[in-house]
Amino acid sequence: MITKELIYQFIVKQKLGVVSTVNSDNKPEASVVGIAVSDRLEIIFDTIKVSRKYQNILLNPNVALVIGWDEEITVQYEGIAEVLGNDNEADGLREIYYKKYPDGRERAATWPGLVHIKVA
């Protein structure tokens, strides 16, 4: 039986995922992103505001991710993407991301237009 805990244990071991969005012409686009996951199965990644995925998420926050591919095992994850704000919950999710990607903190401080996205 597949449980949330089993899914979490699988995702937490992964570093990358493919996020799929839909553009303004209703055409699919996909991008590899570095991911982290909360114990509530919220996927966190960063991107820049000029990226296609960011612009697509603003138009349509419904996204799909494929996570994993080693040994042909994957998780397909669908959810609503949301740009993280500046509240305590968002800060906690960013900390989860920074734990997995320590260089993410420097990117956030130095890359213009960098934002963090949560998918739940």
C-alpha positions in Angstrom: 0.0 0.0 0.0 1.3 3.4 -0.9 1.1 5.9 1.9 2.0 9.6 2.3 5.0 8.6 4.4 6.2 6.3 1.7 5.8 9.0 -0.9 7.6 11.5 1.3 10.5 9.1 1.9 10.9 8.7 -1.8 10.7 12.4 -2.7 13.0 13.6 0.1 15.8 11.5 -1.5 15.4 13.2 -4.9 17.3 16.3 -5.9 15.5 17.0 -9.2 12.1 17.0 -10.7 10.4 18.0 -14.0 7.7 20.6 -13.6 5.1 21.0 -16.4 3.2 24.1 -16.9 0.9 25.5 -19.7 1.7 28.7 -21.6 -0.6 31.5 -22.8 -1.2 29.5 -26.0 -2.4 26.6 -23.9 0.7 24.6 -24.9 2.7 22.5 -22.4 6.2 23.4 -21.3 8.5 21.4 -19.0 11.6 22.3 -17.0 14.0 20.5 -14.7 14.1 22.1 -11.2 15.9 21.4 -8.0 13.3 20.3 -5.4 12.8 20.0 -1.7 9.8 18.6 0.1 8.1 19.3 3.4 6.6 16.6 5.6 3.2 17.8 4.3 4.3 16.9 0.8 4.7 20.5 -0.4 7.2 20.7 -3.1 9.5 23.7 -3.1 11.7 25.0 -5.9 13.2 28.3 -7.0 13.1 30.1 -10.3 13.5 33.6 -11.6 10.6 35.9 -12.6 11.7 36.0 -16.3 11.5 32.2 -16.7 8.8 30.6 -18.7 7.7 28.5 -15.8 7.1 31.5 -13.6 5.1 33.4 -16.2 3.1 30.2 -16.9 2.4 29.7 -13.2 1.0 33.3 -13.0 -1.3 32.5 -15.8 -2.3 29.0 -14.6 -1.1 27.7 -11.3 -2.1 24.1 -12.1 1.2 22.2 -12.5 2.4 18.6 -12.7 5.8 17.3 -11.6 7.6 14.0 -12.3 10.0 13.2 -9.6 12.6 10.5 -9.7 13.7 8.2 -12.6 16.3 6.0 -11.1 15.4 2.3 -11.6 12.4 3.6 -13.6 10.6 4.6 -10.4 8.8 7.9 -10.4 6.1 9.9 -8.6 3.7 11.9 -10.6 2.6 14.9 -8.5 -0.1 17.4 -9.5 -0.9 20.5 -7.5 -1.4 24.2 -7.4 1.8 26.3 -7.6 2.0 29.4 -5.4 4.8 32.0 -5.1 6.0 32.1 -1.5 5.4 35.4 0.4 7.3 36.7 3.4 5.4 35.1 6.3 6.6 32.6 8.8 5.2 29.6 6.9 6.9 30.7 3.7 10.2 31.2 5.6 9.9 27.7 7.0 9.4 26.3 3.5 12.4 28.2 2.2 14.5 26.8 5.1 13.6 23.3 3.9 14.8 24.2 0.5 18.0 25.8 1.8 18.7 22.7 3.9 18.8 20.7 0.6 20.4 23.4 -1.4 22.7 25.5 0.9 23.7 27.6 -2.1 20.1 28.6 -2.5 20.4 31.2 0.2 23.2 33.0 -1.8 21.1 32.8 -5.0 18.2 34.3 -3.2 20.4 37.2 -2.0 22.2 37.8 -5.3 20.0 36.8 -8.2 17.6 39.5 -9.3 14.0 38.3 -9.4 14.5 35.0 -7.7 11.4 33.6 -6.1 10.5 30.3 -4.4 7.5 28.3 -5.5 5.4 25.9 -3.4 3.3 23.2 -5.0 0.7 21.6 -2.9 
